[in-house]
Amino acid sequence: MINVRAALVPLDGGSAIDIVKDMTLVGRKEDCDVRLDHKSVSKVHCVLVKTDGLLLLRDLGSTNGTRVNGTRVRRAALLPNDKISFANFHFRIHLGARAEAAAGPNEHTQAIDAKELQQALDKGGMADSAADEQLMQIQVNALPDVYPEDEKNKK
């Protein structure tokens, strides 16, 4: 397993919050690993999971939601410099050696649907044989990662 330093860097300029544990609970309750003591944050808001050099997020049914780069999500894979919001608390994701490392303005997670991903895999030669193609089939989750009402509001 790759050991990566992960941190939440507050957008308001406060001190970075290191994500030390493999599974970090974010919320208002006293026993949460990252405690955000404000009524807009749910008691148990979301969980952050460090695995194989990735930082994954899962919203735990929070009232005011969790947003990644402005989109309300149920779950997400976080990349360096993604902007994440827990209710009214806003952070930038840091992965790597130094929390102060600056990123380019266009470095962040981009949404891609299953069809686009399958096309990219096909073009990249990732599905050469029938067996490989069966393994590489992308399954659409019954529960979408993005809340549908947010997509309607963007149009």
Rosetta blueprint (number, residue, H / E / L):
1 M L
2 I L
3 N L
4 V L
5 R L
6 A E
7 A E
8 L E
9 V E
10 P E
11 L L
12 D L
13 G L
14 G L
15 S L
16 A L
17 I E
18 D E
19 I E
20 V L
21 K L
22 D L
23 M E
24 T E
25 L E
26 V E
27 G E
28 R L
29 K L
30 E L
31 D L
32 C L
33 D L
34 V E
35 R E
36 L L
37 D L
38 H L
39 K L
40 S L
41 V L
42 S L
43 K L
44 V L
45 H L
46 C E
47 V E
48 L E
49 V E
50 K E
51 T E
52 D L
53 G L
54 L E
55 L E
56 L E
57 L E
58 R E
59 D E
60 L L
61 G L
62 S L
63 T L
64 N L
65 G L
66 T E
67 R E
68 V E
69 N L
70 G L
71 T E
72 R E
73 V E
74 R L
75 R E
76 A E
77 A E
78 L E
79 L L
80 P L
81 N L
82 D L
83 K E
84 I E
85 S E
86 F E
87 A L
88 N L
89 F E
90 H E
91 F E
92 R E
93 I E
94 H E
95 L E
96 G L
97 A L
98 R L
99 A L
100 E L
101 A L
102 A L
103 A L
104 G L
105 P L
106 N L
107 E L
108 H L
109 T L
110 Q L
111 A L
112 I L
113 D L
114 A H
115 K H
116 E H
117 L H
118 Q H
119 Q H
120 A H
121 L H
122 D H
123 K H
124 G L
125 G L
126 M L
127 A L
128 D L
129 S L
130 A H
131 A H
132 D H
133 E H
134 Q H
135 L H
136 M L
137 Q L
138 I L
139 Q L
140 V L
141 N L
142 A L
143 L L
144 P L
145 D L
146 V E
147 Y L
148 P H
149 E H
150 D H
151 E H
152 K H
153 N H
154 K H
155 K L
